[in-house]
Amino acid sequence: MPRQIISTPKAPSSPLYSQGVKAGPWVYVSGIVGIDPSTGSLAGETIQEQTRQALTNCRAVLHAAGATLEDVVEVGVLLTNPTDFAGM
């Protein structure tokens, strides 16, 4: 199955992994964090602000692949502080 690397300047990027990979009808997105791509810094100090930015970043990668948040099937979240779960 052919794979297409998905990249957009509207989300933070890393030299360690792709923002997204499209394989057939599927889009795999990983490493989405609450960093504002225009500043390169965390978006605010609260988990709510950072979660909002992470979703904005995810939406941008999905959009670049021709998908939306409504197409998402599964999400895995890693929190550095488990007590932030309720706020996220």
C-alpha positions in Angstrom: 0.0 0.0 0.0 1.5 3.4 -1.0 2.2 5.8 1.9 2.2 9.6 1.7 3.9 11.8 4.3 1.6 14.6 5.6 3.2 17.9 6.5 1.8 21.3 7.3 3.4 24.5 8.6 0.2 25.0 10.7 1.3 22.4 13.2 4.7 21.9 15.0 7.1 19.5 13.4 9.9 17.4 14.5 12.9 15.9 12.8 12.2 12.6 14.7 8.8 11.7 13.2 6.3 12.7 10.5 3.3 14.9 11.5 1.1 12.4 9.7 1.2 9.5 7.3 -1.6 8.6 4.9 -1.8 4.9 3.9 -4.8 4.1 1.7 -7.9 5.6 3.3 -6.2 5.8 6.7 -4.4 8.8 8.2 -2.0 8.2 11.2 -1.1 11.3 13.2 1.4 11.2 16.1 3.3 13.5 18.4 0.7 16.2 18.6 1.5 18.6 21.4 0.2 21.9 22.7 2.9 24.0 21.1 1.8 27.0 19.1 3.6 26.6 15.7 3.8 30.4 15.3 5.9 30.9 18.4 7.4 27.4 19.0 6.3 27.7 22.7 3.6 25.9 24.8 0.3 27.6 24.3 -0.5 29.0 27.7 0.3 27.6 31.1 -2.9 25.5 31.7 -3.7 22.0 30.5 -6.9 23.4 29.0 -4.9 25.9 26.8 -2.4 23.3 25.8 -5.1 20.7 25.0 -7.0 23.2 22.9 -3.8 23.9 21.0 -3.0 20.2 20.6 -6.5 19.7 19.0 -5.9 22.7 16.7 -2.6 21.2 15.7 -4.2 17.8 15.1 -7.0 19.4 13.1 -4.3 21.1 10.9 -2.5 17.8 10.1 -5.8 16.0 9.4 -6.9 18.9 7.1 -3.6 18.6 5.2 -4.4 14.9 4.6 -8.0 15.6 3.6 -9.6 14.5 6.8 -11.3 16.1 9.8 -11.6 15.4 13.6 -14.9 13.6 12.8 -12.9 10.9 11.0 -10.9 10.1 14.1 -11.3 6.6 15.3 -8.9 6.3 18.2 -6.8 8.7 20.4 -4.0 7.9 22.8 -2.9 10.6 25.2 0.3 10.9 27.2 0.2 13.3 30.1 3.3 14.3 32.0 1.1 14.9 35.1 -1.8 12.5 35.6 -3.6 15.0 37.8 -4.2 17.1 34.6 -6.5 14.4 33.2 -9.7 16.1 34.3 -8.7 19.4 32.9 -7.7 17.9 29.6 
